[in-house]
Amino acid sequence: MNVKPDLQFPLVMAQSIVDHVVPGHRVATISMVHGGEIAAVHEITFVNSTHPPLVAKVYPDALHWKMQKEVTVVGLIQDRLSVPAPRVLYADDSKKLLVLNFIVMNKLAGLILGPLERTLDSEQLAHVYVQIGQLLREFHQISMEAFGYIGPNGIRTAHATNHAYLAYQFQRKLKQFTERGGSHELAQRIAHHVKGRVQLLQACKRAVLCHNDLHAGNLLATITERTVRLTGVLDFEGALAGDPLMDVAKALYYLGEERKRALLQGYGDMEREHWSETLDFYHLYFVLELWCWMAEIGNEQSLDKLATDLERYSTA
């Protein structure tokens, strides 16, 4: 299942949108740019204008509520991070201008960090990952009133404690796991593993804002001489209110040892006993969640590798 909209975006349609956002400016080009697995992202430029480009982000009908969620989260972080986040200039769920929900944002400076990493030496990579760790810490300074996944208008199914939230989430994900073809034996092993680590979840006493997908594909950066600087943070579709270590664990998951060390250096003191064991525990949850998502969208070639990771984390 490919959820990202495959939408033709003619100039006349882009112009009708621009007329609502910055009247008096004529569209020159509209082009598809980087985007994740869910939303389609387009850049709009202008004719004979000093007005900077805009970005239109279009959401699939199946996940139309992600639009309002992104507006909600951008509102929570605006002007509270040292790294810029885009400003939502216009949000439309009326389907009068476009057949799908969309937002229009300012275009931030810089290039997507993911492809840019291939041009960086080890010192530059370490420098930028220290900044990523610092950015994670800034997210986690934003307190939330409860634990839970953030929906279009706030926290969905709010829980008073981290333990209650994760117990609920593991129950949901293990049910999805077996319904989508996962091993019942492995599901039971994971459930047993979770029961034996309740104290790790109880150690988190307050919920904070978690980006929940902070990787190089969702960050912008610029290179000046030999200095690499983060210039933007993007994509808040997965944001949740939860344990900050859950966010750190997800950010670390795909990284090699050098980048992990740099990120942890930037993040600073975990302020928690058994934090390393807790990160491993959250890696188990992340892989389970990822297995369920890949099964849902039909990406079957990744399931065996993820199942192997689930076995490894649940026997550690």
Backbone bond lengths (Angstrom), bond angles and torsions (degrees), N, CA, C in turn:
res aa  C-N    CA-C-N  psi(-1)  N-CA   C-N-CA  omega(-1)  CA-C   N-CA-C  phi
1 M - - - 1.457 - - 1.520 109.47 -
2 N 1.336 116.52 119.85 1.459 121.50 176.27 1.520 107.99 -100.42
3 V 1.322 117.14 110.20 1.464 119.91 -174.60 1.520 112.86 -88.09
4 K 1.331 118.27 -20.54 1.461 120.28 -176.78 1.522 109.90 -64.23
5 P 1.345 118.54 132.87 1.463 120.61 -178.76 1.529 112.17 -62.58
6 D 1.313 116.42 132.77 1.458 122.49 173.27 1.526 106.34 -102.73
7 L 1.326 115.02 80.78 1.466 121.12 -167.22 1.519 110.54 -113.16
8 Q 1.327 116.99 126.13 1.457 121.18 170.69 1.532 108.01 -73.37
9 F 1.322 116.07 133.74 1.461 120.68 -172.64 1.529 108.83 -126.60
10 P 1.340 119.09 77.85 1.467 121.16 -177.83 1.523 111.77 -67.22
11 L 1.343 115.29 160.30 1.457 120.52 -177.94 1.527 112.41 -58.79
12 V 1.327 115.90 -37.72 1.463 118.32 -177.77 1.526 111.08 -63.45
13 M 1.326 115.93 -34.88 1.472 119.26 177.77 1.526 110.28 -70.46
14 A 1.339 115.77 -43.17 1.461 119.55 177.77 1.525 110.70 -61.52
15 Q 1.336 116.61 -38.66 1.465 119.96 -179.57 1.524 111.34 -64.82
16 S 1.320 117.56 -39.19 1.466 119.96 179.48 1.520 110.83 -64.28
17 I 1.332 116.74 -34.12 1.469 120.57 176.65 1.523 110.28 -70.07
18 V 1.337 116.38 -46.70 1.462 121.05 -179.39 1.522 111.28 -59.86
19 D 1.316 117.14 -36.50 1.466 120.58 179.87 1.523 112.18 -60.62
20 H 1.327 116.50 -24.56 1.470 120.60 177.03 1.536 112.04 -86.50
21 V 1.330 116.43 -22.06 1.467 120.11 -173.88 1.523 111.80 -100.03
22 V 1.332 116.97 -52.20 1.467 122.25 179.68 1.528 108.16 -134.39
23 P 1.301 118.13 77.28 1.466 121.02 -176.79 1.526 111.55 -56.78
24 G 1.338 115.13 145.42 1.455 120.51 177.01 1.508 114.60 94.11
25 H 1.321 118.11 -1.34 1.462 121.92 178.48 1.525 109.23 -109.53
26 R 1.350 115.71 135.44 1.462 120.68 -176.86 1.524 110.38 -99.97
27 V 1.320 116.70 131.18 1.461 122.65 -178.07 1.525 110.22 -69.93
28 A 1.334 116.72 133.26 1.468 122.33 174.80 1.517 111.10 -97.60
29 T 1.323 116.72 -51.32 1.470 120.73 -178.04 1.520 109.93 -142.76
30 I 1.303 114.43 155.71 1.464 120.69 168.53 1.512 107.25 -137.31
31 S 1.325 116.80 128.22 1.462 120.45 -174.29 1.513 110.67 -140.50
32 M 1.330 115.25 147.88 1.463 121.04 177.01 1.523 109.07 -71.68
33 V 1.319 116.29 134.56 1.461 121.03 177.12 1.519 108.63 -125.95
34 H 1.320 114.79 -173.27 1.466 121.11 -176.73 1.520 111.14 -53.77
35 G 1.304 115.65 139.49 1.460 121.44 174.05 1.512 109.79 -156.75
36 G 1.318 117.07 165.33 1.453 121.55 -179.89 1.514 111.83 -83.90
37 E 1.326 115.47 -155.47 1.460 120.75 -176.49 1.522 112.64 -83.55
38 I 1.321 117.65 -11.52 1.461 120.20 -172.16 1.523 112.16 -106.22
39 A 1.324 117.89 -56.87 1.465 121.56 -172.59 1.526 111.07 -99.83
40 A 1.339 115.25 151.93 1.467 122.05 172.71 1.524 107.95 -97.45
41 V 1.334 116.65 134.54 1.459 121.76 -174.32 1.529 109.23 -118.63
42 H 1.335 116.38 129.41 1.460 122.19 -177.72 1.531 109.31 -126.17
43 E 1.328 115.28 141.67 1.465 120.98 175.09 1.521 109.36 -102.09
44 I 1.333 116.35 135.07 1.461 122.80 179.89 1.523 108.50 -114.93
45 T 1.348 116.60 124.18 1.466 121.16 175.59 1.527 109.28 -112.98
46 F 1.354 115.56 166.21 1.459 120.78 -171.22 1.525 112.42 -121.98
47 V 1.335 115.65 153.78 1.464 123.32 179.21 1.527 109.54 -85.39
48 N 1.361 115.54 131.69 1.476 121.14 172.96 1.519 112.27 44.48
49 S 1.330 115.29 49.16 1.458 118.94 -175.91 1.513 110.30 -140.14
50 T 1.306 114.72 143.87 1.458 119.09 174.02 1.523 111.53 -85.93
51 H 1.342 116.19 -0.88 1.461 118.93 -179.69 1.524 109.61 -67.49
52 P 1.322 118.46 129.46 1.466 120.11 -179.25 1.525 111.75 -66.99
53 P 1.330 117.25 159.28 1.466 120.35 179.28 1.527 111.78 -60.03
54 L 1.320 115.10 156.40 1.455 122.45 173.79 1.524 109.11 -114.46
55 V 1.313 115.28 164.50 1.457 121.60 178.24 1.523 108.48 -123.68
56 A 1.334 115.68 129.28 1.470 121.01 174.68 1.523 108.06 -109.21
57 K 1.314 115.75 128.16 1.462 121.47 -179.42 1.521 108.14 -115.31
58 V 1.338 115.96 121.40 1.465 122.00 -172.37 1.524 109.49 -111.60
59 Y 1.319 117.77 130.98 1.459 123.45 -174.07 1.523 111.06 -104.32
60 P 1.325 117.47 144.40 1.467 119.77 178.55 1.526 111.15 -69.03
61 D 1.307 116.24 151.72 1.457 120.10 -178.65 1.528 111.66 -61.73
62 A 1.352 115.92 -34.53 1.462 120.11 -179.04 1.527 112.04 -64.03
63 L 1.337 116.44 -24.92 1.468 121.26 -179.99 1.526 109.64 -127.65
64 H 1.323 115.70 42.50 1.466 121.57 -174.49 1.519 112.15 -59.14
65 W 1.352 117.92 -30.00 1.462 122.19 -177.25 1.530 112.73 -68.85
66 K 1.351 116.76 -15.65 1.468 119.56 178.63 1.531 111.26 -61.21
67 M 1.338 116.81 -27.12 1.458 119.75 179.06 1.525 110.82 -60.56
68 Q 1.339 116.29 -53.15 1.458 119.67 -178.15 1.519 111.21 -66.18
69 K 1.333 116.72 -32.87 1.467 119.33 176.35 1.523 110.07 -60.46
70 E 1.336 117.01 -46.10 1.457 119.75 -178.56 1.524 110.84 -61.92
71 V 1.322 116.97 -40.19 1.465 120.82 176.54 1.534 109.89 -60.25
72 T 1.326 116.70 -43.67 1.466 121.75 -179.53 1.525 111.48 -61.59
73 V 1.332 116.92 -46.76 1.470 120.00 -176.48 1.520 111.00 -70.71
74 V 1.331 117.36 -40.65 1.467 119.62 176.83 1.532 109.81 -58.19
75 G 1.319 117.03 -37.52 1.459 120.31 176.57 1.522 112.79 -63.89
76 L 1.323 117.31 -34.52 1.464 121.38 179.76 1.529 112.15 -68.55
77 I 1.337 117.04 -35.39 1.468 119.38 -172.23 1.519 113.31 -99.49
78 Q 1.326 118.47 -9.54 1.460 120.51 -172.60 1.521 111.90 -54.98
79 D 1.347 114.60 124.42 1.472 122.76 177.94 1.537 113.38 65.90
80 R 1.333 117.49 17.67 1.463 120.10 179.41 1.520 112.34 -112.84
81 L 1.331 117.13 1.22 1.462 122.28 -179.98 1.522 109.21 -120.77
82 S 1.325 116.58 150.68 1.464 120.17 176.43 1.525 111.59 -76.13
83 V 1.338 117.52 -21.31 1.455 122.51 176.71 1.529 107.81 -97.89
84 P 1.338 119.04 128.58 1.469 120.46 -176.28 1.529 112.57 -62.13
85 A 1.307 115.20 143.36 1.466 123.37 167.74 1.518 107.01 -112.93
86 P 1.328 118.33 151.01 1.465 118.84 179.81 1.521 111.76 -64.81
87 R 1.318 115.38 151.90 1.459 121.25 174.66 1.527 109.02 -98.47
88 V 1.291 116.48 134.03 1.458 120.81 177.20 1.521 108.02 -80.87
89 L 1.332 115.77 114.76 1.457 121.71 -178.30 1.525 112.22 -91.97
90 Y 1.336 115.61 -24.07 1.464 119.66 -176.83 1.516 107.82 -161.46
91 A 1.306 117.43 136.23 1.465 122.83 176.88 1.523 108.09 -133.06
92 D 1.327 116.49 134.21 1.459 119.61 -173.97 1.525 110.61 -140.60
93 D 1.324 115.41 119.18 1.463 120.60 173.35 1.529 110.88 -117.31
94 S 1.345 116.30 16.84 1.466 120.13 -178.08 1.523 112.57 -78.16
95 K 1.349 116.53 -22.49 1.476 123.94 -177.08 1.537 112.25 62.62
96 K 1.329 116.22 23.59 1.456 120.45 175.28 1.526 111.64 -87.07
97 L 1.333 116.48 -37.31 1.461 120.35 178.96 1.517 111.60 -88.84
98 L 1.314 116.07 -29.43 1.456 122.96 -176.64 1.519 106.91 -145.93
99 V 1.318 117.18 150.20 1.468 119.32 -175.69 1.532 111.72 -77.09
100 L 1.338 117.24 -5.19 1.460 121.66 -179.68 1.525 109.48 -127.80
101 N 1.317 116.24 162.09 1.460 121.26 175.52 1.529 109.71 -68.18
102 F 1.341 116.36 143.37 1.465 119.07 179.50 1.522 110.03 -153.82
103 I 1.335 113.91 160.63 1.464 121.01 170.53 1.521 108.52 -127.35
104 V 1.326 115.94 156.10 1.465 122.22 173.23 1.523 107.21 -118.67
105 M 1.333 115.61 132.42 1.458 121.94 -176.42 1.527 109.75 -130.79
106 N 1.340 116.03 162.50 1.460 119.70 169.57 1.526 109.52 -71.34
107 K 1.323 116.61 150.93 1.467 121.29 177.77 1.522 109.01 -89.34
108 L 1.307 116.73 125.22 1.459 121.69 -179.32 1.524 110.82 -83.28
109 A 1.318 115.33 157.47 1.463 120.72 178.07 1.525 110.44 -72.71
110 G 1.333 115.51 155.02 1.456 120.47 173.10 1.508 114.11 104.12
111 L 1.334 114.05 175.88 1.457 123.43 179.76 1.520 109.30 -116.29
112 I 1.334 116.01 155.35 1.467 119.99 176.84 1.531 108.91 -57.78
113 L 1.317 116.52 129.24 1.460 121.05 -175.07 1.519 112.61 -64.86
114 G 1.342 118.17 -33.76 1.465 120.02 -176.27 1.515 113.89 -51.35
115 P 1.346 119.27 -62.13 1.465 120.03 177.78 1.524 113.10 -63.29
116 L 1.341 116.44 -32.02 1.462 120.74 -178.07 1.529 112.01 -65.56
117 E 1.329 116.79 -28.66 1.476 120.60 -177.68 1.527 112.77 -56.39
118 R 1.332 116.59 -31.88 1.469 119.90 -177.54 1.522 112.46 -64.80
119 T 1.338 117.62 -17.64 1.466 121.43 -178.76 1.531 112.10 -96.81
120 L 1.330 117.50 -2.84 1.464 121.28 -173.63 1.525 111.51 -96.92
121 D 1.340 116.15 145.00 1.460 119.72 173.32 1.529 109.18 -85.49
122 S 1.317 116.51 176.69 1.465 120.46 -173.87 1.526 112.40 -63.24
123 E 1.316 117.23 -35.44 1.464 120.06 179.26 1.524 110.94 -67.79
124 Q 1.326 116.51 -41.88 1.461 120.07 178.26 1.530 111.48 -65.94
125 L 1.342 116.19 -40.88 1.457 119.59 178.10 1.525 111.22 -61.99
126 A 1.334 115.85 -43.51 1.460 118.93 179.05 1.525 110.06 -61.23
127 H 1.317 117.18 -41.55 1.464 121.31 -178.83 1.522 111.16 -62.14
128 V 1.326 117.22 -44.04 1.461 119.34 -177.33 1.527 111.09 -71.99
129 Y 1.347 117.86 -32.54 1.467 118.89 179.49 1.526 111.83 -75.83
130 V 1.311 117.80 -26.28 1.463 119.33 169.31 1.532 109.57 -61.49
131 Q 1.329 116.54 -41.93 1.468 120.68 177.95 1.533 111.41 -63.60
132 I 1.338 116.78 -37.58 1.466 119.79 178.55 1.530 110.16 -64.15
133 G 1.332 116.27 -41.62 1.457 119.64 176.26 1.518 111.80 -61.28
134 Q 1.324 116.94 -40.99 1.462 120.92 178.04 1.532 111.17 -64.82
135 L 1.335 116.11 -38.43 1.467 120.09 178.56 1.528 110.84 -65.01
136 L 1.330 117.08 -41.69 1.465 120.05 176.38 1.525 110.54 -57.84
137 R 1.324 116.59 -44.23 1.463 120.65 178.92 1.534 110.74 -58.85
138 E 1.332 116.85 -39.09 1.466 120.32 179.76 1.533 111.21 -65.86
139 F 1.327 117.28 -41.10 1.465 119.32 173.99 1.521 110.42 -55.56
140 H 1.330 115.47 -41.06 1.461 120.37 -172.47 1.530 113.08 -80.36
141 Q 1.330 116.76 -0.31 1.459 120.10 170.73 1.528 111.36 -84.01
142 I 1.339 116.73 -7.83 1.464 121.20 -179.18 1.529 108.34 -93.53
143 S 1.303 116.70 106.84 1.468 121.39 -176.30 1.523 110.71 -77.24
144 M 1.327 115.54 148.13 1.460 122.80 176.41 1.523 108.90 -120.58
145 E 1.329 115.96 156.18 1.468 119.96 -171.76 1.522 113.44 -80.51
146 A 1.336 118.31 -14.17 1.461 121.83 -178.68 1.525 108.05 -161.29
147 F 1.330 115.33 174.41 1.460 121.78 177.46 1.531 108.97 -97.03
148 G 1.327 116.33 137.75 1.456 118.77 176.00 1.517 112.32 157.80
149 Y 1.312 114.63 168.94 1.464 121.64 177.38 1.519 108.85 -74.76
150 I 1.322 116.44 139.60 1.457 120.72 -179.19 1.527 109.33 -87.31
151 G 1.318 115.30 126.84 1.453 121.74 177.41 1.517 110.59 -102.54
152 P 1.327 117.81 -160.97 1.464 120.46 -175.71 1.518 114.30 -65.57
153 N 1.328 117.66 -27.40 1.468 119.70 -174.79 1.525 113.11 -125.88
154 G 1.317 117.04 19.17 1.459 120.25 -179.06 1.517 110.55 134.52
155 I 1.321 115.97 -160.77 1.460 120.55 -174.73 1.522 110.16 -76.11
156 R 1.333 114.99 127.12 1.464 121.18 174.80 1.517 108.94 -85.22
157 T 1.305 118.02 140.42 1.465 122.81 175.88 1.524 109.98 44.75
158 A 1.320 115.84 62.06 1.461 121.58 -177.11 1.519 111.52 -63.95
159 H 1.346 115.70 141.89 1.469 122.49 178.22 1.526 108.87 -123.18
160 A 1.307 115.43 144.96 1.467 120.34 -176.27 1.514 112.21 -75.25
161 T 1.343 117.84 -26.37 1.462 121.03 -176.98 1.528 110.48 -131.46
162 N 1.327 114.43 157.48 1.463 120.53 176.35 1.527 111.04 -63.92
163 H 1.321 116.56 -38.80 1.462 120.19 179.22 1.529 110.78 -61.55
164 A 1.320 117.00 -44.90 1.469 120.29 179.95 1.530 110.81 -62.60
165 Y 1.329 116.42 -41.32 1.468 120.51 -179.55 1.518 111.55 -64.50
166 L 1.336 117.38 -48.13 1.464 119.64 -176.51 1.525 112.01 -72.07
167 A 1.334 117.77 -32.83 1.466 119.53 174.95 1.524 109.69 -61.54
168 Y 1.307 115.51 -43.26 1.473 121.44 177.56 1.533 110.42 -62.50
169 Q 1.340 116.20 -45.18 1.458 120.08 -177.39 1.530 112.32 -66.87
170 F 1.323 117.25 -42.30 1.469 119.53 178.29 1.522 110.67 -63.04
171 Q 1.319 117.16 -40.38 1.461 120.22 178.51 1.533 110.32 -60.67
172 R 1.330 116.78 -45.61 1.468 121.10 179.05 1.529 111.43 -62.58
173 K 1.334 116.15 -48.26 1.458 119.97 -174.47 1.526 111.80 -69.84
174 L 1.326 118.14 -35.95 1.464 119.64 177.73 1.533 110.78 -68.08
175 K 1.321 117.39 -34.80 1.462 120.58 174.66 1.526 110.42 -63.96
176 Q 1.341 117.15 -45.24 1.468 121.15 176.27 1.529 110.95 -61.90
177 F 1.320 115.74 -39.72 1.468 121.20 -178.32 1.529 111.18 -58.09
178 T 1.316 117.07 -49.09 1.468 119.47 -178.97 1.527 111.65 -73.45
179 E 1.332 117.18 -35.87 1.465 119.94 178.74 1.520 111.94 -64.56
180 R 1.332 117.12 -28.53 1.465 121.08 -177.80 1.529 112.72 -98.04
181 G 1.336 115.77 14.81 1.455 119.78 172.08 1.505 116.25 104.52
182 G 1.327 118.58 4.29 1.457 121.12 178.59 1.519 112.04 -72.43
183 S 1.323 116.46 158.91 1.457 122.82 -177.33 1.535 111.37 -68.06
184 H 1.346 117.02 128.34 1.465 121.21 175.92 1.523 110.65 -63.96
185 E 1.330 116.42 -37.57 1.467 120.05 179.47 1.524 110.92 -63.68
186 L 1.327 116.07 -43.42 1.461 119.64 178.31 1.524 110.85 -65.51
187 A 1.315 117.99 -39.17 1.468 121.66 177.74 1.522 110.76 -60.38
188 Q 1.333 117.72 -41.27 1.463 121.39 178.56 1.526 111.15 -65.95
189 R 1.341 115.77 -38.96 1.469 120.14 178.92 1.528 110.12 -64.03
190 I 1.330 116.71 -42.08 1.463 120.54 179.00 1.532 110.13 -63.88
191 A 1.338 117.24 -44.29 1.467 121.18 179.61 1.525 110.88 -59.82
192 H 1.325 117.28 -41.06 1.463 121.63 177.93 1.523 110.58 -64.86
193 H 1.322 116.78 -41.99 1.460 121.98 179.24 1.530 110.33 -60.88
194 V 1.318 116.89 -42.41 1.462 121.78 -179.17 1.525 110.67 -64.13
195 K 1.329 117.34 -43.21 1.466 120.73 -179.42 1.518 112.46 -60.30
196 G 1.327 116.58 -30.86 1.456 120.20 -178.24 1.515 114.18 -81.35
197 R 1.341 117.39 -0.58 1.465 120.46 -175.64 1.533 112.28 -128.58
198 V 1.290 115.48 29.52 1.468 120.74 -179.76 1.524 111.23 -58.41
199 Q 1.338 116.83 -36.10 1.461 119.95 -175.89 1.525 111.88 -62.94
200 L 1.336 117.39 -28.64 1.458 120.14 178.75 1.527 110.65 -67.08
201 L 1.321 116.26 -37.04 1.460 120.50 -179.84 1.528 110.77 -75.17
202 Q 1.320 116.67 -36.22 1.464 120.72 -179.09 1.520 112.35 -69.49
203 A 1.331 117.43 -18.15 1.469 120.63 -178.13 1.528 112.53 -70.74
204 C 1.322 117.43 -19.80 1.466 120.87 177.32 1.528 108.32 -85.01
205 K 1.324 116.60 119.94 1.464 120.85 -173.10 1.524 114.27 -102.28
206 R 1.346 118.37 -15.46 1.462 118.45 -179.14 1.520 109.94 -143.35
207 A 1.306 115.39 148.62 1.463 121.96 179.08 1.525 110.17 -88.59
208 V 1.331 115.61 141.07 1.461 121.45 176.15 1.525 108.53 -130.04
209 L 1.310 115.59 167.45 1.462 120.33 176.82 1.515 109.56 -74.47
210 C 1.321 116.59 124.87 1.463 122.93 178.56 1.527 109.07 -115.23
211 H 1.324 116.91 126.39 1.466 120.27 175.62 1.514 109.58 -61.05
212 N 1.342 116.83 -42.97 1.461 124.55 173.44 1.534 113.53 72.63
213 D 1.324 117.76 11.97 1.467 120.56 174.11 1.525 109.91 -164.96
214 L 1.331 116.42 43.40 1.461 120.47 -173.81 1.525 109.65 -87.43
215 H 1.329 114.85 92.87 1.461 121.05 178.39 1.524 108.86 -133.10
216 A 1.328 116.34 177.01 1.464 121.47 -172.78 1.520 112.57 -62.69
217 G 1.316 118.79 -23.95 1.456 121.03 177.96 1.506 113.87 -75.33
218 N 1.338 117.27 -13.59 1.462 121.73 -179.60 1.520 112.24 -112.69
219 L 1.339 115.50 20.10 1.456 120.74 179.51 1.521 110.14 -130.33
220 L 1.325 116.07 146.56 1.456 122.50 174.65 1.517 108.70 -109.82
221 A 1.337 115.76 149.82 1.460 120.05 179.78 1.523 109.91 -149.58
222 T 1.324 115.56 158.66 1.461 121.99 173.47 1.526 108.44 -127.68
223 I 1.338 115.19 152.37 1.464 121.91 175.96 1.518 107.93 -114.04
224 T 1.332 116.41 122.29 1.459 122.14 174.95 1.517 107.68 -119.80
225 E 1.334 115.61 112.81 1.467 120.99 -170.86 1.530 107.36 54.79
226 R 1.316 118.39 -111.56 1.475 119.26 179.70 1.517 112.69 -109.70
227 T 1.316 117.01 6.47 1.455 121.33 -178.04 1.524 110.44 -94.64
228 V 1.322 116.86 131.57 1.461 122.44 176.23 1.523 107.65 -108.61
229 R 1.327 115.53 130.29 1.463 120.04 -177.28 1.518 109.82 -131.49
230 L 1.334 116.07 131.38 1.458 119.78 173.23 1.526 109.36 -67.52
231 T 1.345 115.93 133.92 1.466 120.23 -178.21 1.529 112.91 -123.50
232 G 1.325 117.31 -2.92 1.455 117.85 179.85 1.514 112.48 -169.16
233 V 1.325 115.82 147.78 1.464 122.02 173.34 1.519 106.85 -125.50
234 L 1.343 116.17 135.66 1.461 122.45 -170.18 1.524 111.43 -127.62
235 D 1.335 115.34 171.23 1.462 125.37 165.59 1.525 113.35 58.80
236 F 1.320 114.97 95.21 1.461 121.55 -177.71 1.520 111.77 -111.78
237 E 1.342 116.26 23.04 1.463 121.44 -174.78 1.522 113.04 -67.14
238 G 1.341 117.84 -24.21 1.458 120.34 -178.38 1.512 114.38 -102.08
239 A 1.329 117.93 6.89 1.461 121.31 -172.27 1.524 112.26 -58.14
240 L 1.330 115.66 146.80 1.464 121.49 178.19 1.520 109.85 -145.09
241 A 1.313 114.71 167.24 1.458 122.55 173.76 1.521 106.99 -104.19
242 G 1.331 116.42 114.17 1.455 117.05 -173.59 1.512 113.99 -165.76
243 D 1.304 114.54 -160.68 1.460 124.10 179.03 1.526 109.11 -70.90
244 P 1.339 118.89 126.65 1.462 119.17 178.17 1.530 113.02 -58.12
245 L 1.346 117.54 -30.99 1.465 119.08 179.63 1.528 111.79 -67.08
246 M 1.323 116.70 -24.89 1.458 120.17 175.86 1.531 110.13 -65.06
247 D 1.323 116.15 -40.15 1.461 122.04 178.45 1.526 110.83 -68.68
248 V 1.332 116.42 -42.81 1.467 120.70 178.11 1.533 110.22 -61.39
249 A 1.325 116.33 -43.95 1.469 120.31 -179.34 1.521 111.42 -59.07
250 K 1.320 116.92 -42.72 1.466 119.61 -179.35 1.523 110.85 -67.92
251 A 1.329 117.34 -39.27 1.462 120.64 178.57 1.527 112.02 -64.59
252 L 1.325 117.38 -30.88 1.468 121.80 -177.67 1.530 113.40 -83.17
253 Y 1.320 117.67 -18.36 1.463 121.29 -163.45 1.522 113.99 -55.47
254 Y 1.323 118.63 -44.32 1.464 120.96 -174.65 1.528 113.49 -92.99
255 L 1.311 118.83 2.04 1.454 121.51 -170.35 1.517 113.09 -89.31
256 G 1.342 115.61 149.24 1.452 121.57 170.04 1.517 110.17 -76.45
257 E 1.318 116.48 174.37 1.464 120.88 -172.05 1.523 112.75 -62.52
258 E 1.337 118.34 -40.62 1.462 119.68 -177.25 1.524 111.40 -65.37
259 R 1.320 116.88 -41.71 1.451 119.55 -179.76 1.537 110.67 -70.77
260 K 1.327 116.57 -35.68 1.465 119.56 175.47 1.525 110.70 -59.93
261 R 1.326 116.19 -46.75 1.476 119.33 -178.81 1.526 110.95 -61.14
262 A 1.334 116.53 -41.57 1.469 119.88 -178.97 1.526 110.80 -66.16
263 L 1.322 117.56 -43.30 1.464 120.22 179.27 1.529 110.55 -62.21
264 L 1.330 116.80 -45.62 1.464 119.93 -179.73 1.525 111.34 -65.08
265 Q 1.345 116.66 -34.80 1.462 119.84 175.83 1.522 110.18 -62.07
266 G 1.324 116.37 -45.13 1.462 119.92 179.48 1.515 112.24 -65.64
267 Y 1.320 116.73 -36.03 1.467 120.39 -177.57 1.521 111.15 -69.35
268 G 1.344 116.90 -39.83 1.461 120.03 178.25 1.519 112.76 89.18
269 D 1.308 115.92 -160.27 1.465 123.75 -174.24 1.530 110.84 -59.30
270 M 1.349 115.24 127.54 1.466 119.84 178.60 1.523 112.73 -74.32
271 E 1.318 116.88 -17.33 1.466 122.06 177.05 1.523 112.23 56.17
272 R 1.328 115.92 36.79 1.463 120.36 -176.17 1.525 108.95 -153.55
273 E 1.322 117.13 134.43 1.462 120.22 169.38 1.525 109.11 -70.29
274 H 1.321 116.18 152.75 1.470 122.61 176.16 1.531 112.12 57.04
275 W 1.340 116.52 33.36 1.464 119.16 -176.21 1.528 112.04 -67.59
276 S 1.341 117.39 -34.80 1.464 119.43 -179.47 1.531 110.88 -66.46
277 E 1.324 116.66 -42.25 1.463 121.02 176.42 1.529 110.59 -63.80
278 T 1.332 116.12 -36.14 1.465 120.18 178.76 1.525 110.99 -66.45
279 L 1.335 117.62 -39.53 1.463 120.43 176.68 1.530 110.81 -60.69
280 D 1.337 117.09 -42.53 1.471 120.24 177.63 1.531 110.94 -61.99
281 F 1.325 115.97 -40.23 1.461 119.92 178.85 1.530 110.82 -61.10
282 Y 1.326 116.21 -43.70 1.466 119.50 179.79 1.523 111.96 -70.14
283 H 1.330 117.50 -27.20 1.466 119.21 173.14 1.527 110.22 -61.02
284 L 1.324 116.73 -39.37 1.467 120.53 176.22 1.523 110.31 -59.20
285 Y 1.326 116.59 -47.21 1.468 119.22 -179.82 1.525 110.67 -62.46
286 F 1.324 116.64 -44.05 1.463 120.40 -178.58 1.525 111.05 -60.63
287 V 1.330 117.37 -43.16 1.468 119.62 -179.66 1.531 110.48 -66.47
288 L 1.316 117.57 -39.55 1.465 120.77 176.64 1.529 110.55 -60.87
289 E 1.323 116.57 -45.90 1.461 121.39 178.56 1.531 110.33 -61.38
290 L 1.336 116.41 -42.81 1.462 120.70 -179.28 1.527 110.94 -66.46
291 W 1.334 117.23 -40.04 1.471 120.28 177.35 1.531 109.35 -59.01
292 C 1.313 117.76 -46.04 1.472 121.12 -178.65 1.527 111.21 -63.07
293 W 1.339 116.81 -40.32 1.457 120.09 179.86 1.524 111.25 -67.01
294 M 1.339 117.75 -44.55 1.454 120.91 179.92 1.533 110.93 -63.71
295 A 1.322 116.60 -37.24 1.462 119.68 176.82 1.527 110.27 -66.03
296 E 1.334 116.83 -38.08 1.462 120.58 -179.17 1.525 112.16 -65.57
297 I 1.348 117.13 -39.48 1.462 119.70 -177.32 1.525 112.38 -91.01
298 G 1.349 117.16 2.98 1.459 120.81 175.01 1.509 115.32 82.57
299 N 1.323 117.88 18.35 1.471 121.74 178.41 1.533 108.92 -87.46
300 E 1.337 115.76 72.55 1.459 120.91 -170.89 1.524 113.70 -72.79
301 Q 1.330 117.72 -24.19 1.464 119.36 -176.39 1.522 113.06 -65.97
302 S 1.332 117.05 -19.64 1.466 119.81 -179.41 1.525 113.11 -91.79
303 L 1.327 118.34 -8.65 1.466 120.39 -169.84 1.522 113.38 -70.03
304 D 1.336 118.12 -38.62 1.465 119.99 -178.84 1.527 111.25 -64.03
305 K 1.328 116.30 -43.12 1.467 119.90 178.84 1.526 110.39 -63.14
306 L 1.321 117.05 -42.56 1.465 119.97 179.06 1.524 111.54 -66.61
307 A 1.328 117.54 -36.74 1.466 120.61 177.45 1.529 110.36 -64.53
308 T 1.332 117.11 -37.72 1.466 120.87 176.23 1.525 110.52 -62.56
309 D 1.330 116.91 -41.18 1.461 120.93 177.13 1.532 111.00 -64.41
310 L 1.326 117.00 -38.14 1.465 120.40 177.58 1.524 111.03 -62.75
311 E 1.318 116.91 -41.08 1.464 120.32 177.98 1.524 110.66 -62.99
312 R 1.336 115.47 -42.52 1.466 119.30 -178.53 1.533 111.57 -65.30
313 Y 1.319 117.76 -46.14 1.458 120.44 -178.02 1.527 112.24 -69.65
314 S 1.328 117.94 -30.58 1.468 119.98 -176.49 1.533 113.09 -85.72
315 T 1.318 117.06 -4.50 1.474 120.37 175.97 1.527 111.46 -111.00
316 A 1.339 116.30 -1.40 1.467 119.02 -178.18 1.510 111.46 -70.38
